[in-house]
C-alpha cells in the first residue's frame, strides 16, 4: 500500500522533514517513490514547500497520508479539495469554495497569537506578578518598622513621664519635711521667757538661716545626684537602641551581599543571569518554588545547549 509520510532529514537538533510517497513496508528512511516537498516545523510559521498537483495525484491513486501529513494537507485545503472532487464538483465550484475557505482560515490565523507573542505575554504577566509581590513585601516591612518606632516612642514617653513624676514627688516630700522642722522649732521656743526668747529668737533665726544655707546645697546636691542616674539611664537606653539599629543594618547588609536566587530577581534579570553564567555555577540558582515558566525554560535551554 502506498503511503504519504514524513522522512526526517537535516542535522542533530535541526531537523527538516521531507514529504514523500513510499511503500508502507519500507523503513522510514528507506527507498521512496517520489518527493512531494519540505516541511520545517522549527520555524515559527511552520514553513511548508509542497507540490499540490502531485499530492492530489497520489491521493487520487489511493495513497494514504499519515496522521501528521493528513493534518498538514488539511491545513492547506488539500483534503477539502479532494473531498469536493469526489463529490463531482466542477473546477470553478472547487476554486470558489477553496477561496472562501482560505478567507475564513486567514481570519482565524489573525486572531490566534504567534508563539513569540504568547511568550512575550507570559513574560509580561510573570513580571507584573513579581513586581506585585515585591511591592507587597516592601509595604509589609514598612508597616512593621513604623509599628516598632511607634512602640519605642511610646515607651520613651512613658519613661520620661515616670521620671518627672518621681522627681516631683521627691520635691514635695522635701518641702513637707522642711515645713515640719520649722514648726517644731517654733513650738519649742514659745514657753521660754521674753528676754531669753528675744535672744534665742535671734540665735534661732541665725541658726535657721545657716541650716537653710547648708540644707539648700545639700538638697541641690541630692537632686543632682538623683538626676544623674536618670540621665545615665536615658543615655544607656539610647546607646542600646543605637547598637540594635546598627546590628539590624549589618544583618540587612549581610543578607544583601549573599548570593541571590532567581526568585529575588525580575524574570528578565534571572534569564540574563542564566544565559551569561556557566552551567556549573547555576546549581541552586533556580529553587524549587520558582513558578515562572520563562525562568525554568531558560534553565532547560541552557542545560540542553551545554
TORKOL-4160 file (C-alpha; in steps of 0.2 Angstrom, whole numbers, padded with zeros to 4 digits, m for minus):
306
<pt num="1" X="0000" Y="0000" Z="0000"/>
<pt num="2" X="0006" Y="0017" Z="m0004"/>
<pt num="3" X="0009" Y="0029" Z="0010"/>
<pt num="4" X="0012" Y="0048" Z="0010"/>
<pt num="5" X="0023" Y="0052" Z="0026"/>
<pt num="6" X="0037" Y="0062" Z="0033"/>
<pt num="7" X="0055" Y="0057" Z="0031"/>
<pt num="8" X="0067" Y="0065" Z="0043"/>
<pt num="9" X="0082" Y="0074" Z="0036"/>
<pt num="10" X="0094" Y="0088" Z="0042"/>
<pt num="11" X="0106" Y="0088" Z="0056"/>
<pt num="12" X="0105" Y="0085" Z="0075"/>
<pt num="13" X="0093" Y="0097" Z="0084"/>
<pt num="14" X="0089" Y="0105" Z="0067"/>
<pt num="15" X="0078" Y="0093" Z="0058"/>
<pt num="16" X="0070" Y="0096" Z="0041"/>
<pt num="17" X="0056" Y="0084" Z="0035"/>
<pt num="18" X="0053" Y="0078" Z="0018"/>
<pt num="19" X="0035" Y="0074" Z="0012"/>
<pt num="20" X="0037" Y="0058" Z="0002"/>
<pt num="21" X="0027" Y="0044" Z="m0006"/>
<pt num="22" X="0034" Y="0027" Z="m0002"/>
<pt num="23" X="0029" Y="0009" Z="0001"/>
<pt num="24" X="0021" Y="0006" Z="0018"/>
<pt num="25" X="0033" Y="m0009" Z="0020"/>
<pt num="26" X="0049" Y="0001" Z="0018"/>
<pt num="27" X="0058" Y="0009" Z="0033"/>
<pt num="28" X="0056" Y="0027" Z="0037"/>
<pt num="29" X="0072" Y="0032" Z="0029"/>
<pt num="30" X="0072" Y="0019" Z="0016"/>
<pt num="31" X="0068" Y="0020" Z="m0003"/>
<pt num="32" X="0055" Y="0032" Z="m0009"/>
<pt num="33" X="0044" Y="0033" Z="m0024"/>
<pt num="34" X="0043" Y="0052" Z="m0026"/>
<pt num="35" X="0047" Y="0068" Z="m0015"/>
<pt num="36" X="0032" Y="0080" Z="m0014"/>
<pt num="37" X="0040" Y="0094" Z="m0003"/>
<pt num="38" X="0048" Y="0100" Z="0013"/>
<pt num="39" X="0040" Y="0104" Z="0030"/>
<pt num="40" X="0050" Y="0114" Z="0043"/>
<pt num="41" X="0042" Y="0114" Z="0060"/>
<pt num="42" X="0056" Y="0123" Z="0069"/>
<pt num="43" X="0052" Y="0140" Z="0061"/>
<pt num="44" X="0038" Y="0150" Z="0070"/>
<pt num="45" X="0027" Y="0149" Z="0055"/>
<pt num="46" X="0029" Y="0130" Z="0051"/>
<pt num="47" X="0036" Y="0134" Z="0033"/>
<pt num="48" X="0029" Y="0122" Z="0020"/>
<pt num="49" X="0035" Y="0119" Z="0002"/>
<pt num="50" X="0023" Y="0107" Z="m0006"/>
<pt num="51" X="0019" Y="0101" Z="m0024"/>
<pt num="52" X="0000" Y="0102" Z="m0023"/>
<pt num="53" X="m0004" Y="0094" Z="m0040"/>
<pt num="54" X="0007" Y="0079" Z="m0037"/>
<pt num="55" X="0000" Y="0077" Z="m0019"/>
<pt num="56" X="m0018" Y="0077" Z="m0027"/>
<pt num="57" X="m0012" Y="0065" Z="m0040"/>
<pt num="58" X="m0006" Y="0052" Z="m0027"/>
<pt num="59" X="m0021" Y="0055" Z="m0016"/>
<pt num="60" X="m0032" Y="0050" Z="m0032"/>
<pt num="61" X="m0021" Y="0035" Z="m0034"/>
<pt num="62" X="m0026" Y="0029" Z="m0017"/>
<pt num="63" X="m0011" Y="0034" Z="m0007"/>
<pt num="64" X="m0015" Y="0036" Z="0012"/>
<pt num="65" X="m0007" Y="0050" Z="0021"/>
<pt num="66" X="0000" Y="0048" Z="0039"/>
<pt num="67" X="m0009" Y="0057" Z="0053"/>
<pt num="68" X="0004" Y="0071" Z="0053"/>
<pt num="69" X="0003" Y="0073" Z="0034"/>
<pt num="70" X="m0015" Y="0072" Z="0034"/>
<pt num="71" X="m0015" Y="0087" Z="0047"/>
<pt num="72" X="m0004" Y="0097" Z="0035"/>
<pt num="73" X="m0014" Y="0093" Z="0020"/>
<pt num="74" X="m0030" Y="0098" Z="0030"/>
<pt num="75" X="m0022" Y="0115" Z="0034"/>
<pt num="76" X="m0018" Y="0118" Z="0016"/>
<pt num="77" X="m0035" Y="0113" Z="0010"/>
<pt num="78" X="m0030" Y="0098" Z="0000"/>
<pt num="79" X="m0041" Y="0086" Z="0010"/>
<pt num="80" X="m0056" Y="0098" Z="0007"/>
<pt num="81" X="m0051" Y="0100" Z="m0012"/>
<pt num="82" X="m0051" Y="0081" Z="m0013"/>
<pt num="83" X="m0067" Y="0079" Z="m0004"/>
<pt num="84" X="m0075" Y="0092" Z="m0017"/>
<pt num="85" X="m0068" Y="0082" Z="m0032"/>
<pt num="86" X="m0075" Y="0066" Z="m0025"/>
<pt num="87" X="m0092" Y="0074" Z="m0024"/>
<pt num="88" X="m0090" Y="0078" Z="m0043"/>
<pt num="89" X="m0089" Y="0097" Z="m0042"/>
<pt num="90" X="m0083" Y="0107" Z="m0056"/>
<pt num="91" X="m0066" Y="0116" Z="m0056"/>
<pt num="92" X="m0075" Y="0133" Z="m0055"/>
<pt num="93" X="m0085" Y="0127" Z="m0040"/>
<pt num="94" X="m0070" Y="0120" Z="m0032"/>
<pt num="95" X="m0060" Y="0136" Z="m0034"/>
<pt num="96" X="m0074" Y="0146" Z="m0027"/>
<pt num="97" X="m0076" Y="0135" Z="m0012"/>
<pt num="98" X="m0057" Y="0135" Z="m0009"/>
<pt num="99" X="m0056" Y="0154" Z="m0010"/>
<pt num="100" X="m0070" Y="0155" Z="0003"/>
<pt num="101" X="m0061" Y="0143" Z="0014"/>
<pt num="102" X="m0045" Y="0152" Z="0013"/>
<pt num="103" X="m0053" Y="0168" Z="0018"/>
<pt num="104" X="m0060" Y="0160" Z="0034"/>
<pt num="105" X="m0044" Y="0152" Z="0038"/>
<pt num="106" X="m0034" Y="0169" Z="0036"/>
<pt num="107" X="m0047" Y="0177" Z="0048"/>
<pt num="108" X="m0044" Y="0164" Z="0061"/>
<pt num="109" X="m0025" Y="0165" Z="0060"/>
<pt num="110" X="m0026" Y="0184" Z="0063"/>
<pt num="111" X="m0035" Y="0181" Z="0079"/>
<pt num="112" X="m0023" Y="0167" Z="0085"/>
<pt num="113" X="m0007" Y="0175" Z="0093"/>
<pt num="114" X="0010" Y="0168" Z="0087"/>
<pt num="115" X="0022" Y="0158" Z="0098"/>
<pt num="116" X="0033" Y="0174" Z="0101"/>
<pt num="117" X="0018" Y="0184" Z="0106"/>
<pt num="118" X="0012" Y="0171" Z="0118"/>
<pt num="119" X="0030" Y="0170" Z="0125"/>
<pt num="120" X="0030" Y="0189" Z="0127"/>
<pt num="121" X="0013" Y="0190" Z="0135"/>
<pt num="122" X="0018" Y="0176" Z="0148"/>
<pt num="123" X="0034" Y="0185" Z="0152"/>
<pt num="124" X="0025" Y="0202" Z="0155"/>
<pt num="125" X="0012" Y="0193" Z="0166"/>
<pt num="126" X="0026" Y="0185" Z="0176"/>
<pt num="127" X="0035" Y="0202" Z="0178"/>
<pt num="128" X="0019" Y="0210" Z="0184"/>
<pt num="129" X="0016" Y="0197" Z="0197"/>
<pt num="130" X="0034" Y="0198" Z="0203"/>
<pt num="131" X="0033" Y="0217" Z="0205"/>
<pt num="132" X="0017" Y="0215" Z="0214"/>
<pt num="133" X="0025" Y="0203" Z="0226"/>
<pt num="134" X="0040" Y="0214" Z="0229"/>
<pt num="135" X="0028" Y="0229" Z="0232"/>
<pt num="136" X="0018" Y="0219" Z="0245"/>
<pt num="137" X="0034" Y="0213" Z="0254"/>
<pt num="138" X="0040" Y="0231" Z="0255"/>
<pt num="139" X="0024" Y="0238" Z="0262"/>
<pt num="140" X="0023" Y="0224" Z="0275"/>
<pt num="141" X="0041" Y="0229" Z="0280"/>
<pt num="142" X="0037" Y="0247" Z="0281"/>
<pt num="143" X="0022" Y="0244" Z="0292"/>
<pt num="144" X="0032" Y="0233" Z="0304"/>
<pt num="145" X="0046" Y="0246" Z="0305"/>
<pt num="146" X="0033" Y="0260" Z="0309"/>
<pt num="147" X="0025" Y="0249" Z="0322"/>
<pt num="148" X="0042" Y="0246" Z="0331"/>
<pt num="149" X="0046" Y="0265" Z="0330"/>
<pt num="150" X="0029" Y="0270" Z="0337"/>
<pt num="151" X="0031" Y="0257" Z="0351"/>
<pt num="152" X="0048" Y="0263" Z="0355"/>
<pt num="153" X="0042" Y="0282" Z="0356"/>
<pt num="154" X="0028" Y="0277" Z="0367"/>
<pt num="155" X="0040" Y="0268" Z="0379"/>
<pt num="156" X="0051" Y="0283" Z="0379"/>
<pt num="157" X="0037" Y="0295" Z="0383"/>
<pt num="158" X="0031" Y="0284" Z="0397"/>
<pt num="159" X="0049" Y="0283" Z="0405"/>
<pt num="160" X="0050" Y="0302" Z="0404"/>
<pt num="161" X="0033" Y="0304" Z="0412"/>
<pt num="162" X="0038" Y="0292" Z="0426"/>
<pt num="163" X="0054" Y="0301" Z="0429"/>
<pt num="164" X="0046" Y="0318" Z="0430"/>
<pt num="165" X="0033" Y="0311" Z="0442"/>
<pt num="166" X="0046" Y="0304" Z="0454"/>
<pt num="167" X="0056" Y="0320" Z="0454"/>
<pt num="168" X="0040" Y="0330" Z="0458"/>
<pt num="169" X="0036" Y="0318" Z="0472"/>
<pt num="170" X="0053" Y="0320" Z="0479"/>
<pt num="171" X="0052" Y="0339" Z="0479"/>
<pt num="172" X="0035" Y="0339" Z="0488"/>
<pt num="173" X="0042" Y="0327" Z="0501"/>
<pt num="174" X="0057" Y="0338" Z="0504"/>
<pt num="175" X="0046" Y="0353" Z="0506"/>
<pt num="176" X="0034" Y="0345" Z="0518"/>
<pt num="177" X="0049" Y="0339" Z="0529"/>
<pt num="178" X="0056" Y="0357" Z="0529"/>
<pt num="179" X="0040" Y="0364" Z="0535"/>
<pt num="180" X="0038" Y="0351" Z="0549"/>
<pt num="181" X="0055" Y="0355" Z="0555"/>
<pt num="182" X="0052" Y="0374" Z="0556"/>
<pt num="183" X="0035" Y="0371" Z="0565"/>
<pt num="184" X="0044" Y="0360" Z="0579"/>
<pt num="185" X="0057" Y="0373" Z="0582"/>
<pt num="186" X="0044" Y="0387" Z="0584"/>
<pt num="187" X="0034" Y="0376" Z="0596"/>
<pt num="188" X="0049" Y="0373" Z="0607"/>
<pt num="189" X="0053" Y="0392" Z="0609"/>
<pt num="190" X="0036" Y="0398" Z="0615"/>
<pt num="191" X="0037" Y="0393" Z="0634"/>
<pt num="192" X="0054" Y="0402" Z="0637"/>
<pt num="193" X="0055" Y="0420" Z="0645"/>
<pt num="194" X="0053" Y="0436" Z="0635"/>
<pt num="195" X="0071" Y="0441" Z="0637"/>
<pt num="196" X="0078" Y="0424" Z="0633"/>
<pt num="197" X="0065" Y="0422" Z="0619"/>
<pt num="198" X="0072" Y="0438" Z="0611"/>
<pt num="199" X="0090" Y="0431" Z="0612"/>
<pt num="200" X="0085" Y="0414" Z="0607"/>
<pt num="201" X="0074" Y="0421" Z="0593"/>
<pt num="202" X="0089" Y="0430" Z="0586"/>
<pt num="203" X="0100" Y="0415" Z="0588"/>
<pt num="204" X="0087" Y="0403" Z="0581"/>
<pt num="205" X="0085" Y="0415" Z="0566"/>
<pt num="206" X="0104" Y="0415" Z="0563"/>
<pt num="207" X="0104" Y="0396" Z="0566"/>
<pt num="208" X="0089" Y="0394" Z="0554"/>
<pt num="209" X="0097" Y="0404" Z="0540"/>
<pt num="210" X="0113" Y="0394" Z="0542"/>
<pt num="211" X="0103" Y="0377" Z="0542"/>
<pt num="212" X="0094" Y="0383" Z="0526"/>
<pt num="213" X="0110" Y="0389" Z="0519"/>
<pt num="214" X="0118" Y="0371" Z="0522"/>
<pt num="215" X="0102" Y="0362" Z="0518"/>
<pt num="216" X="0100" Y="0371" Z="0501"/>
<pt num="217" X="0116" Y="0365" Z="0494"/>
<pt num="218" X="0113" Y="0348" Z="0501"/>
<pt num="219" X="0096" Y="0347" Z="0493"/>
<pt num="220" X="0103" Y="0353" Z="0477"/>
<pt num="221" X="0117" Y="0340" Z="0478"/>
<pt num="222" X="0104" Y="0327" Z="0481"/>
<pt num="223" X="0093" Y="0332" Z="0466"/>
<pt num="224" X="0109" Y="0332" Z="0455"/>
<pt num="225" X="0113" Y="0315" Z="0462"/>
<pt num="226" X="0096" Y="0309" Z="0458"/>
<pt num="227" X="0095" Y="0317" Z="0441"/>
<pt num="228" X="0112" Y="0310" Z="0436"/>
<pt num="229" X="0106" Y="0291" Z="0437"/>
<pt num="230" X="0091" Y="0296" Z="0427"/>
<pt num="231" X="0101" Y="0305" Z="0413"/>
<pt num="232" X="0113" Y="0290" Z="0413"/>
<pt num="233" X="0099" Y="0278" Z="0411"/>
<pt num="234" X="0092" Y="0288" Z="0396"/>
<pt num="235" X="0109" Y="0288" Z="0388"/>
<pt num="236" X="0111" Y="0269" Z="0391"/>
<pt num="237" X="0094" Y="0266" Z="0383"/>
<pt num="238" X="0099" Y="0277" Z="0368"/>
<pt num="239" X="0115" Y="0268" Z="0366"/>
<pt num="240" X="0107" Y="0251" Z="0367"/>
<pt num="241" X="0094" Y="0256" Z="0354"/>
<pt num="242" X="0108" Y="0263" Z="0343"/>
<pt num="243" X="0118" Y="0246" Z="0344"/>
<pt num="244" X="0102" Y="0237" Z="0340"/>
<pt num="245" X="0099" Y="0248" Z="0324"/>
<pt num="246" X="0117" Y="0245" Z="0319"/>
<pt num="247" X="0116" Y="0226" Z="0322"/>
<pt num="248" X="0100" Y="0226" Z="0311"/>
<pt num="249" X="0108" Y="0237" Z="0297"/>
<pt num="250" X="0123" Y="0225" Z="0297"/>
<pt num="251" X="0112" Y="0210" Z="0296"/>
<pt num="252" X="0102" Y="0218" Z="0282"/>
<pt num="253" X="0118" Y="0222" Z="0273"/>
<pt num="254" X="0125" Y="0204" Z="0275"/>
<pt num="255" X="0109" Y="0197" Z="0268"/>
<pt num="256" X="0110" Y="0208" Z="0253"/>
<pt num="257" X="0128" Y="0203" Z="0250"/>
<pt num="258" X="0124" Y="0185" Z="0250"/>
<pt num="259" X="0121" Y="0175" Z="0234"/>
<pt num="260" X="0104" Y="0179" Z="0226"/>
<pt num="261" X="0092" Y="0166" Z="0218"/>
<pt num="262" X="0080" Y="0168" Z="0204"/>
<pt num="263" X="0065" Y="0172" Z="0215"/>
<pt num="264" X="0074" Y="0188" Z="0221"/>
<pt num="265" X="0076" Y="0194" Z="0203"/>
<pt num="266" X="0065" Y="0200" Z="0189"/>
<pt num="267" X="0062" Y="0187" Z="0176"/>
<pt num="268" X="0072" Y="0196" Z="0163"/>
<pt num="269" X="0087" Y="0198" Z="0176"/>
<pt num="270" X="0086" Y="0180" Z="0180"/>
<pt num="271" X="0085" Y="0174" Z="0162"/>
<pt num="272" X="0101" Y="0186" Z="0158"/>
<pt num="273" X="0110" Y="0179" Z="0173"/>
<pt num="274" X="0106" Y="0161" Z="0167"/>
<pt num="275" X="0112" Y="0165" Z="0149"/>
<pt num="276" X="0128" Y="0173" Z="0154"/>
<pt num="277" X="0133" Y="0161" Z="0168"/>
<pt num="278" X="0142" Y="0144" Z="0166"/>
<pt num="279" X="0130" Y="0129" Z="0170"/>
<pt num="280" X="0141" Y="0123" Z="0184"/>
<pt num="281" X="0139" Y="0139" Z="0193"/>
<pt num="282" X="0120" Y="0139" Z="0191"/>
<pt num="283" X="0117" Y="0125" Z="0204"/>
<pt num="284" X="0104" Y="0131" Z="0216"/>
<pt num="285" X="0101" Y="0147" Z="0207"/>
<pt num="286" X="0083" Y="0141" Z="0202"/>
<pt num="287" X="0074" Y="0135" Z="0218"/>
<pt num="288" X="0060" Y="0123" Z="0219"/>
<pt num="289" X="0047" Y="0136" Z="0222"/>
<pt num="290" X="0051" Y="0145" Z="0206"/>
<pt num="291" X="0035" Y="0145" Z="0197"/>
<pt num="292" X="0039" Y="0157" Z="0182"/>
<pt num="293" X="0039" Y="0147" Z="0166"/>
<pt num="294" X="0051" Y="0158" Z="0157"/>
<pt num="295" X="0065" Y="0156" Z="0170"/>
<pt num="296" X="0063" Y="0137" Z="0170"/>
<pt num="297" X="0063" Y="0137" Z="0151"/>
<pt num="298" X="0079" Y="0147" Z="0151"/>
<pt num="299" X="0087" Y="0135" Z="0163"/>
<pt num="300" X="0081" Y="0120" Z="0152"/>
<pt num="301" X="0088" Y="0128" Z="0136"/>
<pt num="302" X="0105" Y="0131" Z="0145"/>
<pt num="303" X="0106" Y="0113" Z="0150"/>
<pt num="304" X="0101" Y="0107" Z="0133"/>
<pt num="305" X="0114" Y="0118" Z="0124"/>
<pt num="306" X="0128" Y="0114" Z="0135"/>
